[in-house]
Amino acid sequence: MLEFWERVFTAEAPAVLGVLGVVVGALLTAVLGGLTQRFSDRRQLRLRLLEKGLSKRIDAHEQVIAFAHLVCSIVPLEDFDDSGELERYPTFMHTRDALDNLMGELHEISSFGTLWLTPESLREINYAQDYLLNVLLYLKRNPEASPPEVGVIVRQDFVDLAGGIIRSTHPFFRGEIRRLGMKRRTKKHKYPRHKTEARLAATALHQLLVSNETSGKPGAAR
């Protein structure tokens, strides 16, 4: 009996080895195919997530630019300045409510952009919030002051503010937009207090506040 099976295996060895080769090859193909598909699926998922994140980053920076354009939009008054030109003020300063709405819009941009904006843009947005807060405080403490007339005085401040905001988006659109992943943030999202105070001190609003305190009359700087 043993001799019989030895003859059978000896005679059928090529066929058996061939079958085993086919089976092993099929198993390896299935395993490698499954691993390749799994890797591909994970890679596709990662790319979709990165693309979605990039889309949000673009949206956040576009919101910042749209806000800057709004900030520097102006309308004329009926009065003329010392040089004979029509006095102009920022569009959103026609009423206190409009200024409050602008502050609310800026807060929404800041909240959404906390995760998606570059540190440069976040710092400018936070500075803009500090500046607008000072404008609102001035109007609150001086109820007789007219928002449009105050806007005439601080108009250049808003032009400078808009310029700083737009410049802060340049690093993103000139370089980072080509990178799907996000760099680890090592920079602070807000200017140091002394720098914020120094910038505020160089504004027309600061001069208005100083003049107002000196005269002791609301809106006397006008």
Secondary structure, DSSP 4 states (H G I P E B T S, - for coil): -HHHHHHHHHHHHHHHHHHHHHHHHHHHHHHHHHHHHHHHHHHHHHHHHHHHHHHHHHHHHHHHHHHHHHHT-EEEEEEE-TTSPEEEEEGGGSSHHHHHHHHHHHHHHHHHHHHHS-HHHHHHHHHHHHHHHHHHHHHHH-TTS-HHHHHHHHHHHHHHHHHHHHHHTHHHHHTGGG-SSPPPP-S-SS--HHHHHHHHHTSHHHHHHHHHHHHTSTTTT-
